[in-house]
């Protein structure tokens, strides 16, 4: 299966052309305000370097975040435009799940992928590796680093049905973690929490792999209904005391 994947949850945007798990061409760069201007052109270059045309693709996969609101909208709009223009199926996947997929060979057991959500928060999700592959334990959420650490370390008393994990199993945290967040995770996480300090960002190849699996198991997403995983209100919504229901 020939997959074009786009990932724009963080400041490092990426696109990859992948055939059955093998990367044929890739682009990634640190982007900010110029993402809207460069993304479509860079995706076109990836397709050209792969020696194919858009019509030869079998699938477009896109990372849905959580992450930068503006960048996620640009990435999804680009993916939707390609899928619509060429009659291709589109699948969206969690960017935090893509990070867990990338790390499943290096980290065994319970894993927490996390990204800097600004405003002193982290986006996070829990996955577990096992004999049957990667499984989601808790979907994407937002939390303060000390709250996340205490919950992972078993320090927060919650109703049984809301605990992140029942037995306070050891968990490995990785991702895009500010130094202050790393310090809090290590301080409040007790012996249950191990923090990997080297940055891990969502990769377009992992998005392609997960997209391919999702297409086979659940079929394509609805282009009109698919939207980013925002998790929380935008700053504009909070500042204006509005709730646009985007989450």
C-alpha positions, -999 to 999 in steps of 0.1 A, spaced: 0 0 0 13 34 -10 7 60 17 13 98 18 15 109 55 14 144 69 23 154 105 21 190 118 13 187 155 46 203 166 71 229 154 86 201 132 63 195 103 69 164 82 56 145 52 65 110 40 58 87 12 57 51 25 51 18 7 42 -11 30 63 3 59 93 13 37 100 50 34 105 62 -2 108 99 4 105 123 33 105 160 42 107 175 77 116 210 89 113 234 118 84 256 107 62 283 123 44 311 106 54 299 71 38 264 73 8 275 53 30 288 25 54 258 23 35 227 32 17 220 -1 49 226 -21 70 203 1 44 176 -1 45 179 -39 83 175 -37 80 144 -17 57 129 -43 81 139 -71 111 124 -53 92 92 -48 88 90 -86 50 87 -85 19 109 -90 -8 117 -65 -32 95 -84 -11 64 -77 -15 68 -39 -37 43 -20 -41 64 11 -35 98 27 -29 97 64 -26 127 87 -17 134 123 -45 149 142 -26 161 173 -31 173 199 -7 201 193 -5 235 177 -40 245 167 -30 265 136 -5 239 124 -30 211 128 -56 229 108 -31 235 80 -20 199 79 -55 185 79 -67 210 53 -38 200 30 -45 163 35 -82 168 28 -75 188 -3 -52 161 -17 -77 133 -8 -106 152 -23 -88 163 -55 -76 128 -63 -105 107 -49 -83 91 -22 -93 77 12 -82 97 42 -74 85 77 -65 106 107 -45 93 136 -34 106 170 0 122 169 6 109 205 -3 74 193 23 78 165 49 86 191 40 55 210 42 35 178 77 48 171 89 39 206 73 4 209 106 -14 202 126 7 227 100 9 255 81 -21 268 50 -21 290 31 11 299 41 42 280 31 79 283 37 100 252 36 137 259 39 170 241 44 206 254 9 222 254 22 256 265 6 275 294 24 251 318 5 220 305 13 188 288 -8 169 262 -5 132 270 -19 97 262 -12 62 276 -5 31 256 7 -3 264 29 -27 244 21 -64 245 21 -96 225 -7 -83 202 9 -49 196 2 -14 207 -30 -8 227 -45 25 240 -49 27 277 -61 63 280 -70 87 252 -55 121 248 -58 145 277 -42 177 291 -26 180 326 -1 199 346 33 181 348 30 176 386 -6 163 383 4 139 355 34 127 376 13 121 407 -13 102 388 12 80 370 30 75 403 -2 66 421 -3 97 442 -38 109 432 -67 92 448 -94 88 421 -125 68 417 -116 33 405 -132 39 371 -111 70 365 -76 58 375 -51 60 347 -40 25 356 -51 2 383 -19 -12 398 4 18 396 25 -1 371 59 13 360 54 38 332 79 54 308 73 90 298 88 105 266 81 132 240 86 169 238 91 178 275 103 212 287 131 210 314 107 222 341 82 195 332 109 168 333 120 180 368 84 178 381 78 144 365 109 130 382 101 147 415 65 137 419 65 105 399 82 84 426 98 51 416 70 42 391 79 69 365 109 69 342 114 99 320 134 98 288 151 131 284 159 129 247 132 146 226 107 124 207 84 141 182 57 124 161 70 111 128 52 110 95 63 74 88 46 63 121 15 82 110 16 63 77 19 29 95 -10 36 118 -31 51 90 -26 19 69 -37 -3 99 -67 20 106 -78 18 70 -77 -20 70 -96 -23 103 -121 5 102 -121 20 67 -115 57 57 -127 87 77 -154 111 66 -136 140 50 -163 165 61 -164 153 97 -127 147 104 -111 174 126 -80 178 148 -78 165 183 -78 197 202 -84 183 238 -89 218 253 -102 252 244 -80 275 223 -65 305 239 -89 327 220 -119 308 233 -107 310 269 -98 347 266 -133 354 250 -152 331 274 -164 311 244 -168 274 237 -170 266 200 -173 229 207 -141 220 187 -129 194 210 
